[in-house]
Amino acid sequence: MKTPLSGKSLPELTEFALELGLPAYRAKQIHSWIYAKWAKSFEEMTDLPADLRVKLEEVAQISLLKLAHMQVSKDGTRKYLF
């Protein structure tokens, strides 16, 4: 199972990077891509080496919310299920 990176704090991403044998600064780069640049894939993370992006794709995922269902009540209230 791939490790979901969305929702992880910078310290958690740092721990993840260190477990992969990466320097701590890689966690800051990944954090920036997820939370500041809203990257949807590792391929978008162009300041990471290509081989690292491939490795991340194999072991991790960037989980984005996906709309599963929307319900509109008679009064116009909308309910979303992600």
mmCIF file of the N, C-alpha and C atoms, coordinates in Angstrom:
data_MODEL
# 
_entry.id   MODEL 
# 
loop_
_atom_site.group_PDB 
_atom_site.id 
_atom_site.type_symbol 
_atom_site.label_atom_id 
_atom_site.label_alt_id 
_atom_site.label_comp_id 
_atom_site.label_asym_id 
_atom_site.label_entity_id 
_atom_site.label_seq_id 
_atom_site.pdbx_PDB_ins_code 
_atom_site.Cartn_x 
_atom_site.Cartn_y 
_atom_site.Cartn_z 
_atom_site.occupancy 
_atom_site.B_iso_or_equiv 
_atom_site.pdbx_formal_charge 
_atom_site.auth_seq_id 
_atom_site.auth_comp_id 
_atom_site.auth_asym_id 
_atom_site.auth_atom_id 
_atom_site.pdbx_PDB_model_num 
ATOM 1   N N  . MET A 1 1  ? 0.840   -1.186 0.000   1.00 0.00 ? 1  MET A N  1 
ATOM 2   C CA . MET A 1 1  ? 0.000   0.000  0.000   1.00 0.00 ? 1  MET A CA 1 
ATOM 3   C C  . MET A 1 1  ? 0.881   1.243  0.000   1.00 0.00 ? 1  MET A C  1 
ATOM 4   N N  . LYS A 1 2  ? 0.514   2.209  -0.810  1.00 0.00 ? 2  LYS A N  1 
ATOM 5   C CA . LYS A 1 2  ? 1.287   3.444  -0.906  1.00 0.00 ? 2  LYS A CA 1 
ATOM 6   C C  . LYS A 1 2  ? 0.980   4.353  0.277   1.00 0.00 ? 2  LYS A C  1 
ATOM 7   N N  . THR A 1 3  ? 1.987   5.106  0.690   1.00 0.00 ? 3  THR A N  1 
ATOM 8   C CA . THR A 1 3  ? 1.835   6.051  1.790   1.00 0.00 ? 3  THR A CA 1 
ATOM 9   C C  . THR A 1 3  ? 1.189   7.327  1.285   1.00 0.00 ? 3  THR A C  1 
ATOM 10  N N  . PRO A 1 4  ? 0.040   7.732  1.856   1.00 0.00 ? 4  PRO A N  1 
ATOM 11  C CA . PRO A 1 4  ? -0.565  9.008  1.445   1.00 0.00 ? 4  PRO A CA 1 
ATOM 12  C C  . PRO A 1 4  ? 0.206   10.178 2.065   1.00 0.00 ? 4  PRO A C  1 
ATOM 13  N N  . LEU A 1 5  ? 0.612   11.123 1.243   1.00 0.00 ? 5  LEU A N  1 
ATOM 14  C CA . LEU A 1 5  ? 1.390   12.257 1.731   1.00 0.00 ? 5  LEU A CA 1 
ATOM 15  C C  . LEU A 1 5  ? 0.524   13.476 2.031   1.00 0.00 ? 5  LEU A C  1 
ATOM 16  N N  . SER A 1 6  ? -0.610  13.608 1.376   1.00 0.00 ? 6  SER A N  1 
ATOM 17  C CA . SER A 1 6  ? -1.504  14.731 1.653   1.00 0.00 ? 6  SER A CA 1 
ATOM 18  C C  . SER A 1 6  ? -1.991  14.616 3.085   1.00 0.00 ? 6  SER A C  1 
ATOM 19  N N  . GLY A 1 7  ? -1.989  15.732 3.788   1.00 0.00 ? 7  GLY A N  1 
ATOM 20  C CA . GLY A 1 7  ? -2.415  15.750 5.178   1.00 0.00 ? 7  GLY A CA 1 
ATOM 21  C C  . GLY A 1 7  ? -1.275  15.605 6.159   1.00 0.00 ? 7  GLY A C  1 
ATOM 22  N N  . LYS A 1 8  ? -0.093  15.263 5.660   1.00 0.00 ? 8  LYS A N  1 
ATOM 23  C CA . LYS A 1 8  ? 1.068   15.140 6.546   1.00 0.00 ? 8  LYS A CA 1 
ATOM 24  C C  . LYS A 1 8  ? 1.688   16.515 6.778   1.00 0.00 ? 8  LYS A C  1 
ATOM 25  N N  . SER A 1 9  ? 2.122   16.727 7.999   1.00 0.00 ? 9  SER A N  1 
ATOM 26  C CA . SER A 1 9  ? 2.807   17.969 8.359   1.00 0.00 ? 9  SER A CA 1 
ATOM 27  C C  . SER A 1 9  ? 4.249   17.905 7.868   1.00 0.00 ? 9  SER A C  1 
ATOM 28  N N  . LEU A 1 10 ? 4.928   19.034 7.938   1.00 0.00 ? 10 LEU A N  1 
ATOM 29  C CA . LEU A 1 10 ? 6.338   19.062 7.533   1.00 0.00 ? 10 LEU A CA 1 
ATOM 30  C C  . LEU A 1 10 ? 7.173   18.097 8.370   1.00 0.00 ? 10 LEU A C  1 
ATOM 31  N N  . PRO A 1 11 ? 6.999   18.039 9.705   1.00 0.00 ? 11 PRO A N  1 
ATOM 32  C CA . PRO A 1 11 ? 7.770   17.044 10.462  1.00 0.00 ? 11 PRO A CA 1 
ATOM 33  C C  . PRO A 1 11 ? 7.467   15.604 10.040  1.00 0.00 ? 11 PRO A C  1 
ATOM 34  N N  . GLU A 1 12 ? 6.220   15.317 9.709   1.00 0.00 ? 12 GLU A N  1 
ATOM 35  C CA . GLU A 1 12 ? 5.869   13.968 9.250   1.00 0.00 ? 12 GLU A CA 1 
ATOM 36  C C  . GLU A 1 12 ? 6.485   13.673 7.890   1.00 0.00 ? 12 GLU A C  1 
ATOM 37  N N  . LEU A 1 13 ? 6.487   14.652 7.005   1.00 0.00 ? 13 LEU A N  1 
ATOM 38  C CA . LEU A 1 13 ? 7.131   14.472 5.693   1.00 0.00 ? 13 LEU A CA 1 
ATOM 39  C C  . LEU A 1 13 ? 8.637   14.328 5.848   1.00 0.00 ? 13 LEU A C  1 
ATOM 40  N N  . THR A 1 14 ? 9.208   15.032 6.807   1.00 0.00 ? 14 THR A N  1 
ATOM 41  C CA . THR A 1 14 ? 10.648  14.908 7.070   1.00 0.00 ? 14 THR A CA 1 
ATOM 42  C C  . THR A 1 14 ? 10.974  13.493 7.526   1.00 0.00 ? 14 THR A C  1 
ATOM 43  N N  . GLU A 1 15 ? 10.161  12.956 8.419   1.00 0.00 ? 15 GLU A N  1 
ATOM 44  C CA . GLU A 1 15 ? 10.359  11.579 8.878   1.00 0.00 ? 15 GLU A CA 1 
ATOM 45  C C  . GLU A 1 15 ? 10.233  10.599 7.708   1.00 0.00 ? 15 GLU A C  1 
ATOM 46  N N  . PHE A 1 16 ? 9.249   10.817 6.851   1.00 0.00 ? 16 PHE A N  1 
ATOM 47  C CA . PHE A 1 16 ? 9.061   9.976  5.666   1.00 0.00 ? 16 PHE A CA 1 
ATOM 48  C C  . PHE A 1 16 ? 10.293  10.033 4.769   1.00 0.00 ? 16 PHE A C  1 
ATOM 49  N N  . ALA A 1 17 ? 10.793  11.237 4.512   1.00 0.00 ? 17 ALA A N  1 
ATOM 50  C CA . ALA A 1 17 ? 11.975  11.399 3.653   1.00 0.00 ? 17 ALA A CA 1 
ATOM 51  C C  . ALA A 1 17 ? 13.189  10.696 4.256   1.00 0.00 ? 17 ALA A C  1 
ATOM 52  N N  . LEU A 1 18 ? 13.385  10.859 5.545   1.00 0.00 ? 18 LEU A N  1 
ATOM 53  C CA . LEU A 1 18 ? 14.528  10.227 6.199   1.00 0.00 ? 18 LEU A CA 1 
ATOM 54  C C  . LEU A 1 18 ? 14.421  8.701  6.150   1.00 0.00 ? 18 LEU A C  1 
ATOM 55  N N  . GLU A 1 19 ? 13.211  8.172  6.280   1.00 0.00 ? 19 GLU A N  1 
ATOM 56  C CA . GLU A 1 19 ? 13.007  6.717  6.176   1.00 0.00 ? 19 GLU A CA 1 
ATOM 57  C C  . GLU A 1 19 ? 13.379  6.202  4.787   1.00 0.00 ? 19 GLU A C  1 
ATOM 58  N N  . LEU A 1 20 ? 13.211  7.047  3.773   1.00 0.00 ? 20 LEU A N  1 
ATOM 59  C CA . LEU A 1 20 ? 13.597  6.672  2.404   1.00 0.00 ? 20 LEU A CA 1 
ATOM 60  C C  . LEU A 1 20 ? 15.074  6.912  2.132   1.00 0.00 ? 20 LEU A C  1 
ATOM 61  N N  . GLY A 1 21 ? 15.776  7.445  3.135   1.00 0.00 ? 21 GLY A N  1 
ATOM 62  C CA . GLY A 1 21 ? 17.201  7.727  2.954   1.00 0.00 ? 21 GLY A CA 1 
ATOM 63  C C  . GLY A 1 21 ? 17.464  9.043  2.251   1.00 0.00 ? 21 GLY A C  1 
ATOM 64  N N  . LEU A 1 22 ? 16.469  9.918  2.245   1.00 0.00 ? 22 LEU A N  1 
ATOM 65  C CA . LEU A 1 22 ? 16.597  11.213 1.580   1.00 0.00 ? 22 LEU A CA 1 
ATOM 66  C C  . LEU A 1 22 ? 17.020  12.278 2.586   1.00 0.00 ? 22 LEU A C  1 
ATOM 67  N N  . PRO A 1 23 ? 17.680  13.340 2.121   1.00 0.00 ? 23 PRO A N  1 
ATOM 68  C CA . PRO A 1 23 ? 17.985  14.454 3.023   1.00 0.00 ? 23 PRO A CA 1 
ATOM 69  C C  . PRO A 1 23 ? 16.704  15.181 3.430   1.00 0.00 ? 23 PRO A C  1 
ATOM 70  N N  . ALA A 1 24 ? 16.724  15.795 4.595   1.00 0.00 ? 24 ALA A N  1 
ATOM 71  C CA . ALA A 1 24 ? 15.541  16.448 5.158   1.00 0.00 ? 24 ALA A CA 1 
ATOM 72  C C  . ALA A 1 24 ? 14.998  17.548 4.246   1.00 0.00 ? 24 ALA A C  1 
ATOM 73  N N  . TYR A 1 25 ? 15.864  18.210 3.477   1.00 0.00 ? 25 TYR A N  1 
ATOM 74  C CA . TYR A 1 25 ? 15.371  19.308 2.636   1.00 0.00 ? 25 TYR A CA 1 
ATOM 75  C C  . TYR A 1 25 ? 14.408  18.821 1.559   1.00 0.00 ? 25 TYR A C  1 
ATOM 76  N N  . ARG A 1 26 ? 14.455  17.541 1.207   1.00 0.00 ? 26 ARG A N  1 
ATOM 77  C CA . ARG A 1 26 ? 13.509  17.009 0.220   1.00 0.00 ? 26 ARG A CA 1 
ATOM 78  C C  . ARG A 1 26 ? 12.080  17.093 0.762   1.00 0.00 ? 26 ARG A C  1 
ATOM 79  N N  . ALA A 1 27 ? 11.920  16.929 2.069   1.00 0.00 ? 27 ALA A N  1 
ATOM 80  C CA . ALA A 1 27 ? 10.594  17.034 2.673   1.00 0.00 ? 27 ALA A CA 1 
ATOM 81  C C  . ALA A 1 27 ? 10.031  18.435 2.485   1.00 0.00 ? 27 ALA A C  1 
ATOM 82  N N  . LYS A 1 28 ? 10.869  19.450 2.612   1.00 0.00 ? 28 LYS A N  1 
ATOM 83  C CA . LYS A 1 28 ? 10.415  20.835 2.408   1.00 0.00 ? 28 LYS A CA 1 
ATOM 84  C C  . LYS A 1 28 ? 9.964   21.044 0.971   1.00 0.00 ? 28 LYS A C  1 
ATOM 85  N N  . GLN A 1 29 ? 10.698  20.456 0.024   1.00 0.00 ? 29 GLN A N  1 
ATOM 86  C CA . GLN A 1 29 ? 10.318  20.571 -1.376  1.00 0.00 ? 29 GLN A CA 1 
ATOM 87  C C  . GLN A 1 29 ? 8.971   19.887 -1.631  1.00 0.00 ? 29 GLN A C  1 
ATOM 88  N N  . ILE A 1 30 ? 8.820   18.678 -1.125  1.00 0.00 ? 30 ILE A N  1 
ATOM 89  C CA . ILE A 1 30 ? 7.570   17.947 -1.309  1.00 0.00 ? 30 ILE A CA 1 
ATOM 90  C C  . ILE A 1 30 ? 6.418   18.689 -0.645  1.00 0.00 ? 30 ILE A C  1 
ATOM 91  N N  . HIS A 1 31 ? 6.653   19.187 0.553   1.00 0.00 ? 31 HIS A N  1 
ATOM 92  C CA . HIS A 1 31 ? 5.634   19.945 1.290   1.00 0.00 ? 31 HIS A CA 1 
ATOM 93  C C  . HIS A 1 31 ? 5.180   21.157 0.476   1.00 0.00 ? 31 HIS A C  1 
ATOM 94  N N  . SER A 1 32 ? 6.135   21.871 -0.092  1.00 0.00 ? 32 SER A N  1 
ATOM 95  C CA . SER A 1 32 ? 5.815   23.046 -0.902  1.00 0.00 ? 32 SER A CA 1 
ATOM 96  C C  . SER A 1 32 ? 4.987   22.672 -2.127  1.00 0.00 ? 32 SER A C  1 
ATOM 97  N N  . TRP A 1 33 ? 5.349   21.591 -2.790  1.00 0.00 ? 33 TRP A N  1 
ATOM 98  C CA . TRP A 1 33 ? 4.607   21.165 -3.973  1.00 0.00 ? 33 TRP A CA 1 
ATOM 99  C C  . TRP A 1 33 ? 3.186   20.759 -3.626  1.00 0.00 ? 33 TRP A C  1 
ATOM 100 N N  . ILE A 1 34 ? 2.993   20.103 -2.489  1.00 0.00 ? 34 ILE A N  1 
ATOM 101 C CA . ILE A 1 34 ? 1.652   19.637 -2.118  1.00 0.00 ? 34 ILE A CA 1 
ATOM 102 C C  . ILE A 1 34 ? 0.774   20.788 -1.634  1.00 0.00 ? 34 ILE A C  1 
ATOM 103 N N  . TYR A 1 35 ? 1.327   21.634 -0.751  1.00 0.00 ? 35 TYR A N  1 
ATOM 104 C CA . TYR A 1 35 ? 0.495   22.624 -0.063  1.00 0.00 ? 35 TYR A CA 1 
ATOM 105 C C  . TYR A 1 35 ? 0.550   24.037 -0.641  1.00 0.00 ? 35 TYR A C  1 
ATOM 106 N N  . ALA A 1 36 ? 1.591   24.384 -1.354  1.00 0.00 ? 36 ALA A N  1 
ATOM 107 C CA . ALA A 1 36 ? 1.675   25.735 -1.931  1.00 0.00 ? 36 ALA A CA 1 
ATOM 108 C C  . ALA A 1 36 ? 1.384   25.728 -3.431  1.00 0.00 ? 36 ALA A C  1 
ATOM 109 N N  . LYS A 1 37 ? 1.834   24.689 -4.108  1.00 0.00 ? 37 LYS A N  1 
ATOM 110 C CA . LYS A 1 37 ? 1.679   24.637 -5.564  1.00 0.00 ? 37 LYS A CA 1 
ATOM 111 C C  . LYS A 1 37 ? 0.582   23.673 -6.006  1.00 0.00 ? 37 LYS A C  1 
ATOM 112 N N  . TRP A 1 38 ? -0.015  22.962 -5.049  1.00 0.00 ? 38 TRP A N  1 
ATOM 113 C CA . TRP A 1 38 ? -1.132  22.058 -5.307  1.00 0.00 ? 38 TRP A CA 1 
ATOM 114 C C  . TRP A 1 38 ? -0.833  21.026 -6.391  1.00 0.00 ? 38 TRP A C  1 
ATOM 115 N N  . ALA A 1 39 ? 0.345   20.428 -6.325  1.00 0.00 ? 39 ALA A N  1 
ATOM 116 C CA . ALA A 1 39 ? 0.720   19.401 -7.302  1.00 0.00 ? 39 ALA A CA 1 
ATOM 117 C C  . ALA A 1 39 ? -0.226  18.206 -7.201  1.00 0.00 ? 39 ALA A C  1 
ATOM 118 N N  . LYS A 1 40 ? -0.604  17.682 -8.335  1.00 0.00 ? 40 LYS A N  1 
ATOM 119 C CA . LYS A 1 40 ? -1.489  16.522 -8.392  1.00 0.00 ? 40 LYS A CA 1 
ATOM 120 C C  . LYS A 1 40 ? -0.718  15.231 -8.628  1.00 0.00 ? 40 LYS A C  1 
ATOM 121 N N  . SER A 1 41 ? 0.554   15.367 -9.018  1.00 0.00 ? 41 SER A N  1 
ATOM 122 C CA . SER A 1 41 ? 1.373   14.186 -9.278  1.00 0.00 ? 41 SER A CA 1 
ATOM 123 C C  . SER A 1 41 ? 2.828   14.503 -8.952  1.00 0.00 ? 41 SER A C  1 
ATOM 124 N N  . PHE A 1 42 ? 3.603   13.458 -8.775  1.00 0.00 ? 42 PHE A N  1 
ATOM 125 C CA . PHE A 1 42 ? 5.031   13.644 -8.507  1.00 0.00 ? 42 PHE A CA 1 
ATOM 126 C C  . PHE A 1 42 ? 5.762   14.161 -9.742  1.00 0.00 ? 42 PHE A C  1 
ATOM 127 N N  . GLU A 1 43 ? 5.237   13.865 -10.917 1.00 0.00 ? 43 GLU A N  1 
ATOM 128 C CA . GLU A 1 43 ? 5.852   14.326 -12.162 1.00 0.00 ? 43 GLU A CA 1 
ATOM 129 C C  . GLU A 1 43 ? 5.910   15.852 -12.235 1.00 0.00 ? 43 GLU A C  1 
ATOM 130 N N  . GLU A 1 44 ? 4.968   16.524 -11.585 1.00 0.00 ? 44 GLU A N  1 
ATOM 131 C CA . GLU A 1 44 ? 4.950   17.990 -11.574 1.00 0.00 ? 44 GLU A CA 1 
ATOM 132 C C  . GLU A 1 44 ? 6.080   18.578 -10.722 1.00 0.00 ? 44 GLU A C  1 
ATOM 133 N N  . MET A 1 45 ? 6.655   17.781 -9.846  1.00 0.00 ? 45 MET A N  1 
ATOM 134 C CA . MET A 1 45 ? 7.666   18.269 -8.901  1.00 0.00 ? 45 MET A CA 1 
ATOM 135 C C  . MET A 1 45 ? 9.022   18.355 -9.590  1.00 0.00 ? 45 MET A C  1 
ATOM 136 N N  . THR A 1 46 ? 9.156   19.337 -10.453 1.00 0.00 ? 46 THR A N  1 
ATOM 137 C CA . THR A 1 46 ? 10.297  19.419 -11.362 1.00 0.00 ? 46 THR A CA 1 
ATOM 138 C C  . THR A 1 46 ? 11.631  19.741 -10.697 1.00 0.00 ? 46 THR A C  1 
ATOM 139 N N  . ASP A 1 47 ? 11.623  20.184 -9.438  1.00 0.00 ? 47 ASP A N  1 
ATOM 140 C CA . ASP A 1 47 ? 12.899  20.413 -8.771  1.00 0.00 ? 47 ASP A CA 1 
ATOM 141 C C  . ASP A 1 47 ? 13.407  19.159 -8.051  1.00 0.00 ? 47 ASP A C  1 
ATOM 142 N N  . LEU A 1 48 ? 12.671  18.051 -8.186  1.00 0.00 ? 48 LEU A N  1 
ATOM 143 C CA . LEU A 1 48 ? 13.135  16.763 -7.674  1.00 0.00 ? 48 LEU A CA 1 
ATOM 144 C C  . LEU A 1 48 ? 13.732  15.980 -8.838  1.00 0.00 ? 48 LEU A C  1 
ATOM 145 N N  . PRO A 1 49 ? 14.798  15.226 -8.594  1.00 0.00 ? 49 PRO A N  1 
ATOM 146 C CA . PRO A 1 49 ? 15.378  14.415 -9.671  1.00 0.00 ? 49 PRO A CA 1 
ATOM 147 C C  . PRO A 1 49 ? 14.356  13.416 -10.217 1.00 0.00 ? 49 PRO A C  1 
ATOM 148 N N  . ALA A 1 50 ? 14.459  13.111 -11.489 1.00 0.00 ? 50 ALA A N  1 
ATOM 149 C CA . ALA A 1 50 ? 13.508  12.211 -12.146 1.00 0.00 ? 50 ALA A CA 1 
ATOM 150 C C  . ALA A 1 50 ? 13.452  10.849 -11.466 1.00 0.00 ? 50 ALA A C  1 
ATOM 151 N N  . ASP A 1 51 ? 14.608  10.310 -11.058 1.00 0.00 ? 51 ASP A N  1 
ATOM 152 C CA . ASP A 1 51 ? 14.608  8.989  -10.407 1.00 0.00 ? 51 ASP A CA 1 
ATOM 153 C C  . ASP A 1 51 ? 13.909  9.034  -9.052  1.00 0.00 ? 51 ASP A C  1 
ATOM 154 N N  . LEU A 1 52 ? 13.980  10.156 -8.362  1.00 0.00 ? 52 LEU A N  1 
ATOM 155 C CA . LEU A 1 52 ? 13.281  10.306 -7.087  1.00 0.00 ? 52 LEU A CA 1 
ATOM 156 C C  . LEU A 1 52 ? 11.774  10.382 -7.318  1.00 0.00 ? 52 LEU A C  1 
ATOM 157 N N  . ARG A 1 53 ? 11.358  11.075 -8.361  1.00 0.00 ? 53 ARG A N  1 
ATOM 158 C CA . ARG A 1 53 ? 9.930   11.155 -8.674  1.00 0.00 ? 53 ARG A CA 1 
ATOM 159 C C  . ARG A 1 53 ? 9.366   9.771  -8.977  1.00 0.00 ? 53 ARG A C  1 
ATOM 160 N N  . VAL A 1 54 ? 10.132  8.951  -9.679  1.00 0.00 ? 54 VAL A N  1 
ATOM 161 C CA . VAL A 1 54 ? 9.714   7.579  -9.977  1.00 0.00 ? 54 VAL A CA 1 
ATOM 162 C C  . VAL A 1 54 ? 9.605   6.781  -8.676  1.00 0.00 ? 54 VAL A C  1 
ATOM 163 N N  . LYS A 1 55 ? 10.597  6.927  -7.803  1.00 0.00 ? 55 LYS A N  1 
ATOM 164 C CA . LYS A 1 55 ? 10.590  6.219  -6.521  1.00 0.00 ? 55 LYS A CA 1 
ATOM 165 C C  . LYS A 1 55 ? 9.386   6.633  -5.683  1.00 0.00 ? 55 LYS A C  1 
ATOM 166 N N  . LEU A 1 56 ? 9.103   7.944  -5.631  1.00 0.00 ? 56 LEU A N  1 
ATOM 167 C CA . LEU A 1 56 ? 7.957   8.427  -4.861  1.00 0.00 ? 56 LEU A CA 1 
ATOM 168 C C  . LEU A 1 56 ? 6.657   7.873  -5.425  1.00 0.00 ? 56 LEU A C  1 
ATOM 169 N N  . GLU A 1 57 ? 6.549   7.798  -6.725  1.00 0.00 ? 57 GLU A N  1 
ATOM 170 C CA . GLU A 1 57 ? 5.350   7.249  -7.370  1.00 0.00 ? 57 GLU A CA 1 
ATOM 171 C C  . GLU A 1 57 ? 5.126   5.795  -6.961  1.00 0.00 ? 57 GLU A C  1 
ATOM 172 N N  . GLU A 1 58 ? 6.217   5.065  -6.749  1.00 0.00 ? 58 GLU A N  1 
ATOM 173 C CA . GLU A 1 58 ? 6.127   3.659  -6.373  1.00 0.00 ? 58 GLU A CA 1 
ATOM 174 C C  . GLU A 1 58 ? 5.690   3.461  -4.922  1.00 0.00 ? 58 GLU A C  1 
ATOM 175 N N  . VAL A 1 59 ? 6.090   4.377  -4.026  1.00 0.00 ? 59 VAL A N  1 
ATOM 176 C CA . VAL A 1 59 ? 5.859   4.151  -2.588  1.00 0.00 ? 59 VAL A CA 1 
ATOM 177 C C  . VAL A 1 59 ? 4.854   5.097  -1.951  1.00 0.00 ? 59 VAL A C  1 
ATOM 178 N N  . ALA A 1 60 ? 4.449   6.150  -2.649  1.00 0.00 ? 60 ALA A N  1 
ATOM 179 C CA . ALA A 1 60 ? 3.591   7.161  -2.034  1.00 0.00 ? 60 ALA A CA 1 
ATOM 180 C C  . ALA A 1 60 ? 2.526   7.629  -3.018  1.00 0.00 ? 60 ALA A C  1 
ATOM 181 N N  . GLN A 1 61 ? 1.589   8.384  -2.490  1.00 0.00 ? 61 GLN A N  1 
ATOM 182 C CA . GLN A 1 61 ? 0.548   8.975  -3.332  1.00 0.00 ? 61 GLN A CA 1 
ATOM 183 C C  . GLN A 1 61 ? 0.161   10.332 -2.772  1.00 0.00 ? 61 GLN A C  1 
ATOM 184 N N  . ILE A 1 62 ? -0.316  11.178 -3.660  1.00 0.00 ? 62 ILE A N  1 
ATOM 185 C CA . ILE A 1 62 ? -0.856  12.472 -3.267  1.00 0.00 ? 62 ILE A CA 1 
ATOM 186 C C  . ILE A 1 62 ? -2.364  12.313 -3.348  1.00 0.00 ? 62 ILE A C  1 
ATOM 187 N N  . SER A 1 63 ? -2.980  12.155 -2.206  1.00 0.00 ? 63 SER A N  1 
ATOM 188 C CA . SER A 1 63 ? -4.420  11.916 -2.160  1.00 0.00 ? 63 SER A CA 1 
ATOM 189 C C  . SER A 1 63 ? -5.173  13.230 -2.256  1.00 0.00 ? 63 SER A C  1 
ATOM 190 N N  . LEU A 1 64 ? -5.935  13.369 -3.279  1.00 0.00 ? 64 LEU A N  1 
ATOM 191 C CA . LEU A 1 64 ? -6.778  14.542 -3.442  1.00 0.00 ? 64 LEU A CA 1 
ATOM 192 C C  . LEU A 1 64 ? -8.226  14.119 -3.229  1.00 0.00 ? 64 LEU A C  1 
ATOM 193 N N  . LEU A 1 65 ? -9.019  15.025 -2.698  1.00 0.00 ? 65 LEU A N  1 
ATOM 194 C CA . LEU A 1 65 ? -10.430 14.724 -2.512  1.00 0.00 ? 65 LEU A CA 1 
ATOM 195 C C  . LEU A 1 65 ? -11.111 14.565 -3.864  1.00 0.00 ? 65 LEU A C  1 
ATOM 196 N N  . LYS A 1 66 ? -11.990 13.594 -3.935  1.00 0.00 ? 66 LYS A N  1 
ATOM 197 C CA . LYS A 1 66 ? -12.766 13.380 -5.148  1.00 0.00 ? 66 LYS A CA 1 
ATOM 198 C C  . LYS A 1 66 ? -14.238 13.357 -4.754  1.00 0.00 ? 66 LYS A C  1 
ATOM 199 N N  . LEU A 1 67 ? -15.038 14.066 -5.498  1.00 0.00 ? 67 LEU A N  1 
ATOM 200 C CA . LEU A 1 67 ? -16.460 14.124 -5.228  1.00 0.00 ? 67 LEU A CA 1 
ATOM 201 C C  . LEU A 1 67 ? -17.098 12.789 -5.581  1.00 0.00 ? 67 LEU A C  1 
ATOM 202 N N  . ALA A 1 68 ? -17.713 12.141 -4.575  1.00 0.00 ? 68 ALA A N  1 
ATOM 203 C CA . ALA A 1 68 ? -18.384 10.864 -4.797  1.00 0.00 ? 68 ALA A CA 1 
ATOM 204 C C  . ALA A 1 68 ? -19.874 11.047 -5.029  1.00 0.00 ? 68 ALA A C  1 
ATOM 205 N N  . HIS A 1 69 ? -20.452 12.056 -4.371  1.00 0.00 ? 69 HIS A N  1 
ATOM 206 C CA . HIS A 1 69 ? -21.897 12.258 -4.495  1.00 0.00 ? 69 HIS A CA 1 
ATOM 207 C C  . HIS A 1 69 ? -22.252 13.666 -4.036  1.00 0.00 ? 69 HIS A C  1 
ATOM 208 N N  . MET A 1 70 ? -23.241 14.259 -4.674  1.00 0.00 ? 70 MET A N  1 
ATOM 209 C CA . MET A 1 70 ? -23.770 15.551 -4.242  1.00 0.00 ? 70 MET A CA 1 
ATOM 210 C C  . MET A 1 70 ? -25.283 15.437 -4.185  1.00 0.00 ? 70 MET A C  1 
ATOM 211 N N  . GLN A 1 71 ? -25.867 15.948 -3.105  1.00 0.00 ? 71 GLN A N  1 
ATOM 212 C CA . GLN A 1 71 ? -27.316 15.914 -2.917  1.00 0.00 ? 71 GLN A CA 1 
ATOM 213 C C  . GLN A 1 71 ? -27.810 17.339 -2.715  1.00 0.00 ? 71 GLN A C  1 
ATOM 214 N N  . VAL A 1 72 ? -28.877 17.691 -3.425  1.00 0.00 ? 72 VAL A N  1 
ATOM 215 C CA . VAL A 1 72 ? -29.476 19.019 -3.278  1.00 0.00 ? 72 VAL A CA 1 
ATOM 216 C C  . VAL A 1 72 ? -30.854 18.839 -2.661  1.00 0.00 ? 72 VAL A C  1 
ATOM 217 N N  . SER A 1 73 ? -31.049 19.476 -1.483  1.00 0.00 ? 73 SER A N  1 
ATOM 218 C CA . SER A 1 73 ? -32.340 19.395 -0.792  1.00 0.00 ? 73 SER A CA 1 
ATOM 219 C C  . SER A 1 73 ? -33.341 20.340 -1.444  1.00 0.00 ? 73 SER A C  1 
ATOM 220 N N  . LYS A 1 74 ? -34.594 20.202 -1.062  1.00 0.00 ? 74 LYS A N  1 
ATOM 221 C CA . LYS A 1 74 ? -35.662 21.043 -1.610  1.00 0.00 ? 74 LYS A CA 1 
ATOM 222 C C  . LYS A 1 74 ? -35.414 22.526 -1.344  1.00 0.00 ? 74 LYS A C  1 
ATOM 223 N N  . ASP A 1 75 ? -34.784 22.822 -0.208  1.00 0.00 ? 75 ASP A N  1 
ATOM 224 C CA . ASP A 1 75 ? -34.521 24.222 0.135   1.00 0.00 ? 75 ASP A CA 1 
ATOM 225 C C  . ASP A 1 75 ? -33.244 24.758 -0.509  1.00 0.00 ? 75 ASP A C  1 
ATOM 226 N N  . GLY A 1 76 ? -32.583 23.944 -1.307  1.00 0.00 ? 76 GLY A N  1 
ATOM 227 C CA . GLY A 1 76 ? -31.384 24.382 -2.011  1.00 0.00 ? 76 GLY A CA 1 
ATOM 228 C C  . GLY A 1 76 ? -30.079 24.034 -1.306  1.00 0.00 ? 76 GLY A C  1 
ATOM 229 N N  . THR A 1 77 ? -30.187 23.462 -0.106  1.00 0.00 ? 77 THR A N  1 
ATOM 230 C CA . THR A 1 77 ? -28.985 23.058 0.622   1.00 0.00 ? 77 THR A CA 1 
ATOM 231 C C  . THR A 1 77 ? -28.261 21.962 -0.154  1.00 0.00 ? 77 THR A C  1 
ATOM 232 N N  . ARG A 1 78 ? -26.969 22.092 -0.246  1.00 0.00 ? 78 ARG A N  1 
ATOM 233 C CA . ARG A 1 78 ? -26.178 21.098 -0.955  1.00 0.00 ? 78 ARG A CA 1 
ATOM 234 C C  . ARG A 1 78 ? -25.314 20.325 0.032   1.00 0.00 ? 78 ARG A C  1 
ATOM 235 N N  . LYS A 1 79 ? -25.289 19.007 -0.126  1.00 0.00 ? 79 LYS A N  1 
ATOM 236 C CA . LYS A 1 79 ? -24.456 18.138 0.688   1.00 0.00 ? 79 LYS A CA 1 
ATOM 237 C C  . LYS A 1 79 ? -23.492 17.429 -0.248  1.00 0.00 ? 79 LYS A C  1 
ATOM 238 N N  . TYR A 1 80 ? -22.233 17.406 0.165   1.00 0.00 ? 80 TYR A N  1 
ATOM 239 C CA . TYR A 1 80 ? -21.193 16.800 -0.646  1.00 0.00 ? 80 TYR A CA 1 
ATOM 240 C C  . TYR A 1 80 ? -20.586 15.614 0.094   1.00 0.00 ? 80 TYR A C  1 
ATOM 241 N N  . LEU A 1 81 ? -20.353 14.531 -0.628  1.00 0.00 ? 81 LEU A N  1 
ATOM 242 C CA . LEU A 1 81 ? -19.649 13.372 -0.093  1.00 0.00 ? 81 LEU A CA 1 
ATOM 243 C C  . LEU A 1 81 ? -18.375 13.219 -0.896  1.00 0.00 ? 81 LEU A C  1 
ATOM 244 N N  . PHE A 1 82 ? -17.248 13.305 -0.182  1.00 0.00 ? 82 PHE A N  1 
ATOM 245 C CA . PHE A 1 82 ? -15.939 13.167 -0.838  1.00 0.00 ? 82 PHE A CA 1 
ATOM 246 C C  . PHE A 1 82 ? -15.331 11.840 -0.492  1.00 0.00 ? 82 PHE A C  1 
# 
